[in-house]
Amino acid sequence: LFQKTASKEPRLVMLPECRNGHLQTTNVTTEIDVSHLEKSIQSRIAHCLRVPCDHYEPYFMKGEIILLAVDRDGQNDEICVISHGGEYYIVRKKSFFDNGIKRWKYISLFTEVEFLKEDIEDKLGYVIGFLYPDRSWGER
């Protein structure tokens, strides 16, 4: 895939479908050139996810590309992307205490469904920003 582009900084963009407000896991991807972004941002981007529907407003709008990093684990109150049961979820990571032990849960921004860390199939990364449909940098 890297050889298909003239860009020095291509990133994979996952292109999920939206069914009933849920993002379906997919192996459909494209690439995006991120060479116009600051080097510090470029180096952190592991992969991306295009938002195919408007169910995630006001967090993310249809057509925006969420930039995901995996250089560390998501921190408390950060927005992350996880997969569970054949779907991607855009979630907020929260800490809580259970019998005096610090644990983590992930709360969907759309459905308010909660997942415990051990229930998650895959952590795709934490959100470092997004690109508007015109590919300009965005951060909320």
Secondary structure, 3 states (H helix, E strand, C coil): CHHHCCCCCEEEEECCCEECCEEECCCCEEEEECCCCCHHHHCCEEEEEECCCCCCCCCCCCCCEEEEECCCCCCCCCEEEEEECCEEEEEEEEEEEECCEEEEEEEECCCCCEEEHHHCCEEEEEEEEEECCCCCEECC
